Amino acid sequence: MLRLPLKEMQASSGTVKGMFKSNAPLVWRLLILLQFLPGVLSWGKEGHYATCKIAEGLLTQEAITAVKMLLPDYANGELASLCSWADEIRHNPRWRWTGPLHYIDTPDFKCNYDYCRKHPDETAMILPEGKIDVLLGQSTTIPHSCHIMGFPLRNRNVRQISSDKWLSVPTKHGSVPLHVGFTGDAGGNTIAVRWYRRKTNLHHVWDNMIIESAVKKFCNLNLEVLVETLQTNILEDWSADIPSWEVCESNQTVCPNLHASESICLACKFAYRNATPGSTLGDEYFHTRLPIVEKRLAQGGVRLAAVLNHIFVPLQPSHLRMPVAQSWGKEGHILTCRIAQELFQPEAAEAVKNLLQDSVNGDLSALCSWPDEVRHLPHYQRMSSLHFVNTPDEACTFDYSRDCKRDECVVGAISEFTSQLLHYNEEPADPQYNMTEALLFLSHFIGDIHQA
């Protein structure tokens, strides 16, 4: 039996049944977006790590929880450990289509950015900005080897994973000046230079060499020292600038057009200047450009955190406000599930263990409160009404047709998830159902319905 990941509940109709059929987990979009958010545009591995590490320290508790749930177990909740994922897979045939998403080419010697100005190759139109918007709109999809909510993903379309991973890519790449560079030299890739004695190209200098040299000369070969220095600067030297880094016009979630414009201006003013083909770039170039790189890394981290905090802000619209006694607390759900576990037949215990993530070792009670923990996340918002039933005042009776409109109540949810689990032994598994989620929601809602 396939063990599927927890995924977003997205209504495809007005009924509860529609709510239980999901389209898209979030992980691949997140990790892709992480690489495209300007300030992250395409550093090398060290730059991506530094940017995401800075962002981690600025996340709200809600965003920390959401990101941790979206990452695979082996990441231990550390987004920075996966921030280079989009670079690592870009040459894989399955992901080759993402190559143009890592950069923007502007006309030669045009030190400005215009979103509507097309790339000569129509398939590679200035995409990071547009892709960020798409990722934010979908923020929910993962490849076969990835996880979501800690549950292995199987049988999923390859384009369904990494909002989290991808989100970090554009945010970071947009900040790297030469990821917004001239078409004629491919963003500095064809400008051969020496970095001190080492043969390289100008693009690689900005992706890797400046950061590597800084870590070697000033940080005792320890990247964490550079990260800590940048974090200190954010709290002290740059503290007055942080609000302007975080905010977008019209309260938009992300503003990559602005970030790309910043990068092409910096590329013209600092990256290309005094870096002609065949030149040797040494101390003068390094010491005058390092402050630019440091600030762009910091801006990428601050902006990435702002985007994730905005996405994962807890939402509780008035029409979803719950009654006071909506459900047991965590302890009540744990007790209910532990009692149930003691009564499982061996076959049921084995099935439950197969559906749960390995880290809980078959202990259903460890996850019985999961539906409460995710109910205010945007992708699970519509599940909130399934935790309870409202009956008319003074009516001490329950009438399904009267009290469970469009099947959206705890009674309808229990019936639906029970019917889904009845498909557990079918081969091949029905792709429209997520058995892991069905198990956890059913376990939780049976607890809810027994609270007076």
C-alpha positions in Angstrom: 0.0 0.0 0.0 1.4 3.4 -0.9 2.0 5.8 1.9 1.1 9.3 0.7 2.1 12.7 2.0 -0.2 15.1 3.8 -1.3 17.5 1.2 -3.3 20.6 0.8 -7.0 20.3 1.0 -8.3 22.3 -1.9 -12.0 22.4 -2.6 -13.0 21.4 -6.1 -16.6 21.8 -5.4 -18.9 23.2 -2.7 -19.2 19.8 -1.0 -17.0 18.2 1.6 -16.2 15.5 -0.9 -14.7 18.1 -3.1 -12.6 19.4 -0.2 -11.0 16.0 0.3 -9.6 15.8 -3.3 -6.3 17.7 -3.5 -4.3 19.0 -6.4 -1.0 20.1 -5.2 1.4 19.8 -2.3 3.6 22.8 -1.5 7.2 21.5 -1.2 8.6 21.9 -4.7 7.2 25.4 -5.2 8.5 26.6 -1.9 12.0 25.4 -2.6 12.0 26.7 -6.1 10.6 30.0 -5.0 13.3 30.2 -2.3 15.8 30.3 -5.1 14.1 32.9 -7.3 13.2 35.5 -4.7 15.5 38.4 -5.5 18.3 38.6 -3.1 18.9 35.0 -3.7 18.9 34.9 -7.5 21.7 32.6 -8.0 24.5 32.6 -5.6 26.5 29.5 -5.3 25.8 26.9 -2.6 27.3 29.1 0.1 25.3 32.1 -0.9 22.1 30.2 -1.0 22.8 28.7 2.4 23.6 32.1 3.9 20.5 33.7 2.6 18.2 31.0 3.8 19.9 30.8 7.2 19.3 34.5 7.6 15.7 34.1 6.6 15.2 31.2 9.1 16.2 33.5 12.0 13.5 36.0 11.0 10.5 33.7 10.5 7.4 33.9 12.7 6.5 30.9 14.7 3.6 30.1 12.2 6.0 30.2 9.3 8.6 28.1 11.1 5.9 25.5 11.8 4.7 25.6 8.2 8.1 25.3 6.6 9.1 22.5 8.9 6.0 20.6 8.0 6.7 21.0 4.3 10.3 19.9 4.4 11.4 16.2 4.3 12.3 14.7 7.7 16.0 14.5 7.0 16.2 18.3 6.8 15.3 18.5 10.5 13.3 21.7 9.8 16.4 23.4 8.4 15.4 25.2 5.1 19.0 26.3 4.5 20.1 22.7 4.0 17.9 22.5 0.9 18.2 26.0 -0.5 20.5 24.8 -3.3 18.2 22.0 -4.3 17.0 23.8 -7.4 20.5 24.3 -8.6 21.4 20.7 -8.0 18.5 19.3 -10.1 18.5 21.8 -12.9 20.5 19.6 -15.3 18.4 16.5 -14.6 16.4 15.8 -17.8 13.2 15.9 -15.7 14.0 19.4 -14.5 15.8 20.9 -17.5 12.8 23.1 -18.2 13.7 25.1 -15.0 17.0 26.3 -16.4 15.7 29.7 -17.7 14.1 30.4 -14.4 17.4 31.1 -12.7 18.2 34.3 -14.5 17.1 37.3 -16.5 18.9 38.6 -19.6 18.5 42.2 -20.4 19.6 43.9 -23.6 23.3 44.7 -23.7 24.2 48.0 -21.9 20.6 48.5 -20.8 21.0 49.2 -17.1 17.4 48.8 -16.4 14.8 46.0 -16.2 11.5 45.7 -18.0 9.3 42.7 -17.3 7.5 43.0 -20.6 10.6 43.1 -22.7 11.0 39.6 -24.1 14.1 37.5 -24.1 15.3 36.6 -27.7 14.4 33.1 -26.9 10.6 33.2 -26.5 10.8 30.2 -24.2 13.0 32.1 -21.7 11.1 35.2 -21.1 12.3 37.0 -18.0 10.7 34.3 -15.9 11.9 34.5 -12.3 9.4 37.3 -11.5 6.5 35.6 -13.3 7.5 32.3 -11.8 7.5 33.7 -8.3 4.0 34.9 -8.8 3.0 31.5 -10.1 4.7 29.7 -7.2 2.9 32.0 -4.7 -0.4 31.4 -6.4 0.1 27.6 -6.3 2.4 27.4 -3.3 1.6 23.7 -3.0 3.3 20.9 -5.1 6.7 17.9 -5.1 9.1 15.3 -7.1 9.0 11.7 -6.3 12.0 11.8 -4.0 10.6 14.6 -1.9 8.3 14.8 1.1 5.6 17.0 2.4 4.5 17.4 6.0 7.1 14.7 6.8 5.3 12.0 4.8 7.0 10.5 1.8 5.5 11.5 -1.5 4.7 8.7 -3.9 2.7 8.6 -7.1 2.7 12.3 -7.7 3.2 14.3 -10.9 6.8 15.5 -11.0 5.7 19.1 -11.2 3.9 18.8 -7.8 6.6 19.4 -5.2 8.6 22.2 -4.2 7.1 25.5 -3.6 9.2 25.8 -0.6 12.4 24.7 -2.3 11.6 26.7 -5.5 10.5 29.8 -3.7 13.9 30.3 -2.2 15.5 30.2 -5.6 14.0 33.3 -7.2 14.2 35.2 -4.0 17.9 34.6 -3.9 18.7 34.7 -7.6 17.0 38.1 -8.0 19.6 39.5 -5.6 22.6 38.3 -7.4 23.6 41.2 -9.7 24.8 39.0 -12.6 21.7 36.8 -12.6 20.1 39.9 -14.0 22.8 40.7 -16.7 23.4 41.4 -20.3 22.3 39.0 -23.0 25.5 39.3 -25.1 27.8 37.9 -22.4 25.2 35.6 -20.8 25.3 37.5 -17.5 29.1 37.6 -17.4 29.5 33.9 -18.2 31.5 34.6 -21.4 33.7 37.3 -19.8 36.9 35.4 -19.0 38.9 36.9 -16.1 41.3 35.8 -13.4 40.2 35.9 -9.8 43.7 36.6 -8.3 45.6 33.7 -10.0 42.6 31.5 -10.8 41.0 31.4 -14.3 37.3 31.8 -14.1 34.5 34.0 -15.5 32.8 37.1 -14.2 29.5 35.4 -13.5 31.3 32.8 -11.3 33.1 35.5 -9.4 29.8 36.9 -8.3 28.2 33.5 -7.7 31.0 32.0 -5.7 34.4 33.6 -5.6 33.7 36.7 -3.7 31.9 34.8 -1.0 34.5 32.0 -0.8 37.3 34.6 -0.5 35.5 36.4 2.3 34.9 33.1 4.2 38.6 32.2 3.7 40.1 35.6 4.6 37.8 36.9 7.3 35.8 34.0 8.7 38.4 31.3 9.3 36.9 29.1 6.6 33.6 29.0 8.5 30.5 30.0 6.6 28.5 30.3 9.9 30.8 33.2 10.9 29.7 35.1 7.8 26.1 34.3 8.5 26.4 35.6 12.1 28.1 38.7 10.9 25.3 39.5 8.4 22.7 38.8 11.1 24.5 41.2 13.4 24.5 43.9 10.7 20.8 43.4 10.1 20.1 44.1 13.8 22.6 47.0 14.0 24.0 48.8 10.9 21.1 48.0 8.5 18.3 48.0 11.1 16.9 51.3 9.8 16.7 49.8 6.3 14.9 46.6 7.1 11.3 47.9 6.9 11.9 49.2 3.4 13.5 45.8 2.4 10.4 43.9 3.6 7.6 46.0 2.1 6.2 45.9 -1.4 3.9 48.4 -3.0 0.2 47.8 -2.6 0.9 45.3 0.2 1.9 42.7 -2.4 3.4 39.4 -1.1 6.5 39.8 -3.2 8.0 42.4 -5.5 10.6 40.7 -7.7 10.4 43.4 -10.4 11.9 45.9 -7.9 14.6 43.4 -6.8 15.6 42.7 -10.4 15.8 46.4 -11.2 18.2 46.7 -8.2 20.3 43.9 -9.4 20.8 45.1 -13.0 21.8 48.6 -11.6 24.3 47.0 -9.3 25.6 44.8 -12.2 26.3 47.9 -14.3 27.8 49.9 -11.4 29.9 47.2 -9.8 30.0 43.9 -11.5 30.8 44.9 -15.1 32.9 47.9 -14.2 36.7 47.3 -14.5 36.1 43.7 -15.4 37.0 43.5 -19.0 37.8 40.2 -20.7 41.3 39.0 -19.7 41.6 41.3 -16.7 42.8 40.1 -13.3 40.5 40.9 -10.4 42.3 41.2 -7.1 42.1 43.1 -3.8 40.8 46.4 -5.1 37.9 44.7 -6.9 37.3 42.2 -4.0 37.2 44.8 -1.2 35.0 47.3 -3.0 32.5 44.6 -4.2 32.3 42.5 -1.0 30.0 45.1 0.8 27.6 44.8 -2.2 27.5 41.1 -2.0 27.0 41.1 1.8 24.1 43.5 1.6 22.4 41.5 -1.2 22.7 38.3 0.8 21.1 40.1 3.8 18.4 41.6 1.6 17.6 38.2 0.2 17.3 36.7 3.6 15.1 39.5 5.0 12.9 39.4 1.9 12.6 35.6 1.9 11.5 35.7 5.5 9.0 38.5 4.8 7.5 36.5 1.9 7.1 33.3 4.0 5.8 35.2 7.0 3.2 36.8 4.7 2.2 33.5 3.2 1.9 31.6 6.4 0.2 34.3 8.5 -2.5 32.6 10.6 -5.9 33.4 9.0 -9.1 33.1 10.9 -11.9 34.8 9.0 -15.1 35.6 11.0 -17.1 33.1 9.0 -14.8 30.3 10.1 -14.6 31.4 13.8 -15.2 28.3 15.9 -17.4 27.8 19.0 -15.6 27.8 22.3 -15.9 24.0 22.8 -14.9 23.1 19.2 -12.7 20.2 20.1 -10.6 18.5 22.7 -7.2 20.0 23.4 -4.1 18.1 22.6 -4.3 16.0 25.7 -7.8 14.8 24.9 -6.9 13.8 21.4 -3.8 11.9 22.6 -5.9 10.0 25.1 -8.5 9.1 22.6 -6.0 7.8 20.1 -4.1 5.9 22.8 -7.2 4.1 23.9 -8.0 3.3 20.3 -4.5 1.9 19.7 -4.9 -0.5 22.6 -7.9 -2.0 20.9 -6.5 -2.3 17.4 -6.5 -5.7 15.7 -3.0 -6.6 14.5 -4.0 -5.9 10.9 -5.2 -2.5 11.8 -2.1 -1.7 13.8 0.1 -2.7 10.8 -1.9 -0.6 8.4 -1.7 2.4 10.7 2.0 2.0 11.0 2.4 1.8 7.2 0.5 5.1 6.7 2.4 7.1 9.4 5.8 8.6 9.0 8.7 6.5 10.2 9.7 8.9 13.0 6.5 8.2 15.1 7.1 4.4 15.0 3.4 3.6 14.5 2.2 5.8 17.3 -1.0 7.4 16.0 -1.5 9.5 19.2 1.7 11.4 18.3 -0.1 12.9 15.3 -3.7 13.0 16.5 -3.6 16.8 17.0 -2.1 17.5 13.6 -5.5 18.7 12.1 -5.7 21.4 14.9 -2.1 22.4 14.2 -2.6 23.1 10.5 -6.2 24.3 10.4 -5.2 28.0 10.2 -2.7 27.6 7.4 -4.1 29.0 4.2 -4.1 25.6 2.4 -6.1 23.9 5.2 -8.4 26.8 6.0 -11.5 25.2 4.5 -11.1 22.3 6.9 -11.9 24.5 9.9 -15.7 24.0 9.5 -15.2 20.2 9.7 -14.2 20.3 13.4 -17.7 20.9 14.7 -21.5 21.0 14.1 -23.7 24.0 14.9 -27.3 23.3 15.8 -30.1 25.9 16.2 -30.4 27.5 19.6 -32.5 25.5 22.1 -32.7 22.6 19.6 -31.3 19.7 21.6 -31.3 17.4 18.6 -29.1 16.9 15.5 -30.5 16.8 12.0 -28.0 16.2 9.3 -29.9 17.9 6.5 -30.5 20.9 8.7 -27.2 21.2 10.5 -24.6 19.9 8.0 -24.9 22.2 5.1 -23.2 20.9 1.9 -21.8 18.0 4.1 -19.4 20.5 5.8 -19.5 19.5 9.4 -17.7 17.0 11.6 -20.3 14.3 10.8 -19.9 14.7 7.1 -16.1 14.6 7.5 -16.1 11.4 9.5 -18.3 9.7 6.9 -16.1 10.9 4.0 -12.8 10.0 5.5 -14.1 6.6 6.6 -15.2 5.9 3.0 -11.7 6.9 1.8 -10.0 4.5 4.1 -12.2 1.7 2.9 -10.2 1.9 -0.3 -6.9 1.2 1.6 -6.3 -2.3 0.2 -7.2 -1.5 -3.4 -4.4 -2.0 -5.9 -3.5 0.2 -7.6 -4.1 2.9 -5.0 -6.7 5.4 -6.0 -4.6 8.6 -6.7 -7.5 10.9 -5.7 -7.2 9.9 -2.0 -4.4 10.6 0.5 -4.7 7.7 3.0 -2.4 9.3 5.5 -4.4 12.4 5.7 -7.7 10.4 5.8 -6.4 8.5 8.8 -5.3 11.5 10.7 -8.4 13.5 10.0 -10.7 10.6 10.9 -8.8 10.0 14.1 -9.1 13.6 15.1 -12.7 14.2 14.1 -13.9 11.1 16.0 -12.3 12.7 19.1 -14.0 16.1 18.3 -17.5 14.6 17.9 -17.3 13.0 21.3 -16.8 16.3 23.1 -20.0 17.6 24.5 
